[in-house]
Amino acid sequence: MKSNRIAANIMFGLGIFYMTLIVLAMTPWTQQLDDIKEAIMYTLAPLPLAGYLLLVGLGYLETPRRGILWSFVAYIAVMVVSTLLARPYCHWSGWLGVMWQLLLLGPFIAFFSYSGIQRRLSRVATYITLLALGTIIFGLLIHGVPTTDGNRSGLGTWVVKYYEKEAQPLNGRLNIIDKQLEQLSKEYEGAKDKAAQDSIRQRAQDLQGEAVQLTDSLNEITGGFVYRLMSTFDEPTAKAQPMSTILNRQFYAAFLLLILPFAIGSFLISGDWFKCFLTARTETARMDALFSKQVFWQLLCLFVTVAGFYSLMKTEAKESIYGGQIVIVVMIVGLYLFWQRRPWKHRGQVLAAMTAFFGITLPLFLVGYGPKLLQMFRPGDANGSKVTNFAVSIVSRQIIWGGAFDIFFDNPIWGGGPKSFGALFPFYRRPDYNLWEISHRTLSCHNYFIDIFCDTGILGVIAFGAFFGFLMWKALVSIRTDPDPKNSTLTLCALAGLAGFMMNNMISPNARWVIGSNQLWMGLGILAGIVNRPRIKQGDGEREGRHAPTRTQSRIALALFGFTLIGWAYSAAYGVNFFNSAQAQCLGQYHSRESDTNKGTIVMQGRRFLDMMDKELRKPGLTREQLAEINARKAADMKKYESARLTAMHLFEESLRLCPTNTTGYYKVATMYQAGRNFESSPLDVENALGAYKKLQELGPEYAQIRTNLRNVYEVLGKPEKALEQGRRAAQQTVDVEINKEFI
């Protein structure tokens, strides 16, 4: 077999590039700050897979073990069959789920190709530690420090305050202009001759022109990338609970659980500098030992570990309690057992590090989470302390998991189809779901393994269980049999990180999202690389061996490389369209709101404006000129609202053209149609709204809000029977008073 050193380095470079972008990238130009992560996944994830297949075909990289390969192939086959057998409205999500799973081979393959030997595995641990360092520092800067008023002041707060200081003079001048315009309005009402009214009107127009210029200047200051991004981290939740670049405190906790064991492992294998310092015979040798690279690196690993566990606790993610405990237990048991059985060269260092680490973190966890754990024994209620009471979380999981298992029992062999839970759950959930902090649109089961049961049935669980179990078992065997203690240590750390991560995913949906799923399959790829390395006995010791591809395997790999390039073209186009669609929807959301207050849709704002104008027109004693002025102002403002409505509607339609599966776009388009021209819906507008809602029902048929809006549409169309039927269907699905108050 040809030398694979350069080929493995290429794959590792691709993995570093891809995972760094996935973890760090974010943008304020879409509805969700991390939509860019999903676009990156669609456009770049096929690159490592294509590179791997090409290098295998040319004989530069080894093939995976049969247990790894065939169990994964079986899982993909089950997903495809499950998609074909799914209900018609679940086909689109099923094929999207299959593509999603194939894309996750990108980080898996990149780290699988490199993690075979100890030297490379230590470099992987180094990269993960540095990635953790960057995210932790960013999270701590955003989290900031306590202030005298009980809040926190972090980087987001400082940046926002800086820009607000720049905008303060402009805001002050705008306030003055508002008062002057109000005064001119009073003077205009009291003016008795036309010349005075014309003079006042001219002054008002000049002030309005100045206000437009000031508003444009304000938008330049507060509409920039940095301000919009940092203002996200200035919100109360972000200041209270650090999120870092992961942008979700629960997902950030899972990320920390996966990567912190690698920092611990990198600390343990970095060399015995302390022994060198004690045994040094000269002062120069002692200084060299004290200021060596090993000292710097171990101090850095120690900082990442301590700061990481501090950030983990501050996220206050309930899942991190159990995940952190699992990491601690696995590390303690693993280090203790293998320290007893294996000839460790650094026993004192290992024992000291283990004692210091667990002696610090375990009390912190008990102090930080003791009161929260006690809440589990107190009854929860839907109207009480929802956020902090664990009982609410338990009931919400009961509702979600109960619906998931009902889906599974209806489709026990093949499941409902990949990613079908979002469309099927409304058929199975309890009507009181909204009282227990469950979203009207729930996309996953909040449990990775129940998701597999629900999506792919028993066969999917068997296939994935074989894949996952093979990796776990062979990794444990590798810890026991590997002649290199450093390799055993890093393998144990990878197992501990995955154990904590999967424990987090027992009650969290993060592995079903971009950041969590890529982290999971990166970790699985590292384990697969360790497991895939064969050892060939040679004399008293062992040497490294590789699974050289056969001629047939090389040909198959080159053929799959061609298919991967075709799939990459489709996936990249989908990713670009997805991002542009998200950006168009974000702009549409901006235009669909009143620009000066940014509160409420234009429908709400426009109707309030009409009510205000109608009240003003009904005032007694108005002259003909005053009535004409009010009507002219009404027409001008209505023109502004109508322009905003049309712009928003066109942007939402453009979003759907780019990505027809972006389901929320149909709801927003329908809302804009329902608003109607000048907020008086024509039959054509209502028919268009009805068409958008029906298209949405093709993708997700049973949502209470859709039923409620359809009821309103049918009422406008003069179809009371259909309106009543839609209202009753909505009332059967939820006890939400706002949705079914007329049917309770």
N, C-alpha and C positions, 0 to 999 in steps of 0.2 A: 504494500500500500504506500502511496506517496506521502511525503511529510505533510502533516496537517497543522503545523504550528501557525503558518501565515493564514491559512484558511480559518482556523479557530479564532485568531486575532481579529480577522475581518468580521466574523459573526458577533464577537463580543463588542466590537465597535458599533455595529448596527444596533445591538441590544442597548448599549449605553445611550446612544443618540435617541432611540425611540422612547425608552423608559424615562429619560430625563425630560423630554418634551411632555410626555403623558403626565408626569408628576407636577411639573412646574408651570406648564402653560395655562393661561387664563385670559379672558378678554371681556371687557364690559360692553362690547358691541353686539351681544346677542342676549336673548331673554334670560338664559342661564350663563353664569360666568364660565362654566366648564364645558359649554357646547364645543369649544375649540378642541377639547380632549377627544371627543367622539369623532370630530372631523379628522384629527390626526390619526386616530386608530383606523379609520376607513382608508385613508390615503397611504399610510406608511407601514401598517402591520404586515401586509403581504410581502414587503421587501425582504425581511429575514428569511421567510419561508422560501421565496424564490431563490435567494442566494444559497440556502442550504441544499435545495434540490439540485441546483447546478453544480455545486461543489461535490455532492455525493456522486452525481453522474460522472464527474471528471475524476473521481477516485481520491479526493482530498479529505473527505470527512467520513466518519463511520456511520453505519446505520443503527437505528435503535434496536434494543432487544425485542424479541417477539412478544413478550408479555406486555411491553409498553405499546408497541405498534398495533397489535391486533385488538387489544382492548379499546384503544382509542378509535380505531376504524369501526369497531362494532358500535360504539357509542354514537358516532356520526351517522352510521347506517340506521340506527334506531330513530334518531332525530329526523332523518329524511322520511322514513316510513310513517312516523307519527304525524309529520306535516301533511303527507298525502291523505291520511285517514282523518284529519281534523275537520271540524265544521268549516263550511266555506268562508265565513268571516274570520277564521283563524289562520287561513293559508298565508296571508301576507306576513303576519307576525311569525309564523313558523319558518318561512324561508329566510326572514331576517334573522331569526335565532340561529339557523344553520350557518349563515354567513358570519354571524357574530362569533360562533364557536370556532370556525375555521380561522378567523382573524386572530383569535387568541393563540393560535400556533406561532404567531410572530415572536412575542416575548418568550414563549416556551422554547422554541427552537434556538433562538439566539443564545440563551443561557445554558441550554442543554448541550450545545456544541462546544462550550468552553469550560464547563465545570467538572471535567473529568478527573484532572489530577490536582494534587494539593496546591502546587504553586499557582495554578490558575484559580482554584477555589478561593485562595486567600486574596487574590486580586478582586474577585467578585465581592467578597466581604468588605474589602477596602472601598470599592465603588459604592456599595449600599450604605456603608457608614458615612461617606461624604455626602451622598444624597440625603441621608437622614439629617446630617448637620445643617445643610442648606434649608431644608424645610422647617427644622426646629428653630433655627435662628429667626427665620422669617415669621414663624408663628409667635415666638416670644416678643419680637418687635411689634407685631400687630397687637398682641395682647397687652403690651405696655406695663406700666407700673401703677399702683394705687394712688389716687389723688385725695386731697383733703375732704372732698365732698362725697367720698365713698365710691366714685366711679373709677374708671381706669383710663389712662392716657397712653396710647400707643402710637405707632407710626401712622396708622390711618387717621387718628385724631389730629396729629400734628400737621399732616399734609392738608387735611380738610380745613383746619384753622388758618393755615398759611394762605390758601386760595380764598377763603372767606374774608380774610383781612384785605387781600387785593381787591375783592369785590365790594367791600364795605362802603367806600365813597360813592360808587355807582348806585348801590341800594339806597343810600341816604338821599342822593339826588332824585331817584325815582319816587321816594316817599314824599319829598317836597313837591314834585310835579303832581302827584296824586292830590295833595291838599290844595294846590293851586287850581287844578282842574275842578275840584269840588267847589272852591270859592267862585270860580268863573261861572259854574253852573247856577249858583245862587244869584250872581249878578245878572246873568242872562235872563233869569225868570223875572227879575225886577226891572229890566231895561224897558223903556217905554217907546223908544223910536228905533227905526230900522238901522240907522247909522251906528248906534251904540251896540246893537245886537251883532252887526257885521264885524265890528271891531273886536268884540268879545270872542266871536267865532274864530276870527283869524288868530288871536292869541292862543286859543285852545288848540287850533291845528298846529301851530308852531311848537307848543308844548308836547303834543302827541308825537310829532316828528322827532323831537329830541328824545322822548321816551323810547321810541322804536330803536334809535341809535344806541341808547344806553342798554336796552335789552339785548341787542346784538352783541355788544361788548361783554355783557354778563355771560351770554351763551358761550362766547369764546373762552372765557375763564373757567366756567363750571361745566362745560361740555367736553373738555379734553379727556384724553385717555387716562392720565394719571389721576385726575380728580374723581372721575367716575369709578375708577377701580378702587381707590383708597376710601371713597365714601362708603363703599360696601363694608369695609372693615371698621368703619366708625359707628356702625349700628350697635345698639345695646347688646344684642346677642353675641356679636363678634368680639366686643370688648370684654364680655364676661367669660366667653369660652373660646379659646384659641382654635383656629381652623387651619392656619397656614395656607399653602397653595392647594390643599385638598378641598377646601371650601365647604366642607361639611364636617361637623365635629365628630359624628359617629364614624364616618369614613376615615377621618384623620386618626382616630383611635385605633382602627383596624390596621392602618398603615404603620403606626408606631409598633403595634404588637408584632407585626411581621418582621420589621427591620431591626429592632433593638437587640434581639439575640445575636444578630450578625456583628453588631458593635461589641458585644460582650465577647464573642468568639475571637474577633480580631484583636481584642485586648489580651486574651489569654495566649495567643500563639505568637505574639510580637517579639518574643525574646526575653531572656532572663537577665536584664540589665542590672537588676538589684544585686544579683549574685556577683556579676562582674565588678560592680562598684565595691562590694565588700572584700573581694579577693584581690583587688588591684594593689600593687606594691608601691606605686609611685603616685604623687599628687596629680601628675599629668594624666595618668591612666584613669584615676578617679573622675577627673573633670570630663574626660572623653566619654566615660560611661554615663555620667550624670547628664551631659548635654547631647547625648546621642539621638539619632532619629527614632530609636525605639521608645525613649522616654517621652519625646514629643508626641508620638503617635498614640502611646498608651494613655497619656493625659487627655488627648483629644477623644479617644474612645470612651474614657471615663466621663468626660463632659457630656458627650452625646447620650450616654446611658442615663446619667442622672437627670439632665435636662429633658430627655425624652420621656422618662417616667413622670417627671413633674408635669410636662405638657399632657401626658396621658391622663393624669388625675384631673387636671384643670379642664379637660374637655367635658367632664361630667357625663360622658356617655355610659349608660348603664351596662352596655355590652363589654366595656373595657374592664369592669370589675372581674367578670368571670375569665375573660381572656388573659388578663394580667396574672390572675392566680394560676391558670393553666401553664403559662410560660414559666412562672416561678417553680411550679411543681415538676415540670419536665426537666428543667435545668438542674434542679437539686437532685432528683432521682438519677438522671443520666450521669451527671458529673460524679456523684457519689459511687454509683455502681461501677462505672468504668474506671474510676480512680482506684477502686479496690482491685479490679481484675487486670488492668493493663499496666505496663511499665512506664508510667508517666515520668518524663524527664524533669518536669517543673512542678513537683507535688506541692511544695511550699507556696509557690506563686498562685497555683490554682486554688488551693485551700484558702489563702488570704483573700484573693479576689472574690471567691464565692461567699465567704463569710461577710466581707465588707458590703458586697452588693445586696445580698438578701437581708443582711442586718439593717440596711438603710431603707430598702424599698418595701419590705413587708410591713413594718410599723406605719409607714406612710399610707399604704393602702388601707390598713385597718383604721387609722385615724380619719382618713379622708372619706371612706365609704361605710364605716360602721353605722352612722345614723341612717344612711340610705338603705342599708340592708335591713335594718329594723322596720322600715316602712312596709316591707313585704308582709308583715304580720298584722298590719292595720288595714281595715276594709277601705276600699277605694270607692269613689262615686264619680259620676260623670260631671257633677257641678262643683266639685271641690277642687283640691289642689291637683290638677291633672298632670302637670309637668313633673313634679317631684315624687308623686306617689307611685310606687312600683305596682300596686294593685291594678291601676289603670292600664299599665303596660301589659300585665298578665291577661286581663280580660280582652284587650285589643288583639293580642296574639291568639287567644282562644277563638275569637271570631274569624280572624284571617286563616288560621290553620284549619279550623273546622270547615270553612268553605273550600280550602285546598284539598282536604281529604275527601270531601263530597265529590269534587271534580275527579279525583283519582278513582273513587269507587265506581263512578259512572264510566270511567275509561281505564280499567285496571291494567291492561296489557301494554297498550301503546301510549297512554296518557292523552291529555287534551291537545297536545302540540306544543312545540317550543315557543316560549314567550306568550302563551295563550292565556295566562292567568288574568291579565288585565281585562280581556274581553269576556272571560267566563265568570269571574268572581261575582259580578252583579247579579247573576242568576242564583247564586248560592249563599250570599252573605245575609246576616241577620239585619232586620230593618233598623235596629238601634245602633248600627255601626258608627254613625256620625257622632254619637254621644261619647264615644271612647277614643277620640282623637284619630279616627281612621278616615283617610281622605276619600272623597267621593270617587276618585280615580286611583285605585290601588294597582300597581303594576307587578308586584311580586309578593311572595309568601312571607318575606322576612325570615326565611330559613332556607339555606342553600340546598339542603338535602330534600326538604319537603317540596321545593321548587322542582327538583328532578323527578320526584314521585308524580307531581301534578302534571308536568310537561311531557314526560316520556314513559311513564308507567313503570311496571315491574322490570321490563326488559332494559329500560334506560338505567334504572338503579343498579341492575346487575352489571351492565357494561361499565358504567362509571365507577361502581364499587370495585370491580376487578382492576381497573386502571389505577384508581387511587390507592387501593389496598396493596397492589403489587409494589408501588413506589414506597409506601410506608414500611412494608415488611422488609424489602430489600435494603432500605436505608438503615433499618435497625441491625440487619445482618452486617452491613458494611461497617457500622460503628464497632461491632464486636470483633470483626475479622481483619479490619484494615491495619496493616503494620505501622502506619504513621499516626501517632497520637494527635497531631495537629489536624489531620484530615478527619479523624473521629470527632474532634471537638467541633469543627465547622459543620459537619453533618448533623451532629446533635443540635447545634444552634438552628440550623435550617428546619429540623423537625420541630423544635420548640416554637419557632416563629410561626410555622404553618398550623401547629396545634392551637396557639393563641388566636390566630387569624380565623380558623374554622370555628372556634368556640364563639368568637364575636359574631360569626355569620349564622349561628344557631338562632339568633333573635334579631338580626339586622339584614337589610337588603343590599349591603355595600358590594358584595361579590357579583351582583347582577348589574352593576353600573360600570362605567368605563374604568375608573381609577381602581376600584376594588378587584374587578375581574382580571385586569392586567397584572396587578400585584400577585394575585393568587397563582396565575399561570407562569409568572416569572419564578415564583418559589417552587412550583412543581417542576419547572424546567431545570432548576438547580439540582433538585433531588434526582431527577431523571438522568442528568449528566453524571452524578456520582454513582448511581446504580448501573449505568450503562458501561462503566469502565471495567473490562475484564482483567483479571490478574493471571499471568502465566507463571507457573512454578518453575524456578530455575535454581538448582542447587539448594542451598539452605534458605534462600530468600525468595522474593517474588519480583517480577518486573512488570511494567505496564504493557498491556496489549490492547489491540483495537479490533472492532468488528469491521473488517475490510468488506466493502460492497462487492458482491459478485457481478458478473457481466450482466446478468438479467436484471439485478437490482439497479445497476447503473442506467440501463436503458429505460427502465420504468421511471426512475428519478428524472431523467431528461424529458421523458414524455409528460410527466406531471409538472415539470418546470414550464413547458409550453402552455399547459392549461392554467397554471398559476398566473402567467403573464396576462392571459385573457381575463381571468377573474380579477386581477389587479386593476386592469383598465376599468372594468365595471365598478369595482369597489371605490377606486379613486374618484371616478365621476360622481358616484353616489355621495362620497364624503364632501366633495366640493359643493354639490347641490344642497346637501344637508346644512352645511354652514351658511351658505347664502340664503337658504330658506329661513334658518333661525335668525339671521340678521334682518331679513325683510320683515319677519314677524315682530322682532323687537322694535323696528322703526314704525311699523303699523301700530303697535301698542303705544308708542310715544305720541303719534299723531291722533290716536283715538282718545286722547285725554286733553283736558283743558290746559293749555300751555302755561298759563300764569299760576295756576294753583296745583296742577298735576294731581288732582283728586277727582275720582269718578270718571266714567267714560263720557264721551261727547253726548251720548244719549241722555245721561243724567244731567249733565251740565246744560245741554240745549233745552231740555224741558224746564229746568229751573229758570233759565233765562227767559223762555216764553212766558212762564207764569209771572215773572217780575215785570216784563214789558206790558202784559195784559193788565196787571194791577195799576201800572203807571198810566195807561191809557184811560182807565176808568176813573181817574181823579176828576173831581168836579172843577169847573172854572177854567179849563184849558182853552187857550186860544187856538185858532186855526194854524198859526205858525208853530206853536208848541206841539200840536198833534202831528204836523208834518215832520218836525224835527225828530220826534220820538219814533215815528214810523220809518224815517230814513235811517236812524241809528239801529232800529230793529232789523231792517233789511241788510245793513252793512254787517252787523254782527252775525246774522243768520248766514250770510254769504261766507263768513269766516268759519262757522261751524260746519256748513255744508262742504266747504273745501277740505276741512280736516277729515270729515267722514269719508269723502270720496278717496282721498289720499290713503287713509287707513285701509279702506276696503280693497283698493287696488294692490296695496302692499301685501295684505293677507292672501289675496288671490295669487299674486306672484309667488308667495311662500308655498302655496299649495301646488302651483305649477312645477316648482323646482323639486318639491318633496311631497308627493301625494299622500304619503303615510303620516304626515305631520298632523295628527288628528285634531289638536287644539285649534288649528287654523280654520277648520270648517265651522267650529262653534263661533269663532270671532267674525268670520265673514257673514254668517247668518245674523249675528247681532247687528252688524252694520246695515244689512239689508232691512232688518226689522225697524231700524231707526227711521228709514224712509227719507225722502227729500223734504227738507225743512221740517223734519220730524213728523211728517204726516205720511204714513206708509201707503203706497199705491198697491193695487192688486198684483202688479208685476213684481214689486219689491217683496211682497209677502210670499209669492210663488218662488222667487229665487231663494228666500230664506228657507222655505220648506224643502227645496232641492238640496241645499247645503246640509240641513239636518238629516235628511234621508241618506245622503252620502256618508255622513258621519256614522249613522246607524249600521251601514254596511261594514264598517271597521270595528265598531263597538256598540252593539245593538241595545244594551240595557243600562242606560244611565239616567238617574232620576231627573237631572237638570234638563236633559234632552226632552224627556217626556213633558216636563213642565213648560218648556219653551214651545214644543209642538202644540200643547194645549192652547197657548196664547195665539199661535199662528192660525189654528183652526177656528178660533173664536173670531179673529179678524176676517177670515174667509167665509164666515157665516155657516160653519159646520159644527153646530153645538154637540151633536152626538159623538163625533170624533174627538172634540175637545174634552168632553166628559170622560171618554175612554182613556185618553192620555193622562188626564189628571188622576184617575183612579189607579192606573198603572204606576204612576209616580208615587202615590200614597202607599201602595203595597211594597214598594222598594225601600222606603226610608221613613223614619218618624221625624225627619227634619221639618220643623214648623214652617220655615220660610218656603219650603217647596210645596208642602201639601196642606197648608193651613185651611184651605177651603174644603178639605175632605176629611178633617179630623172630627 
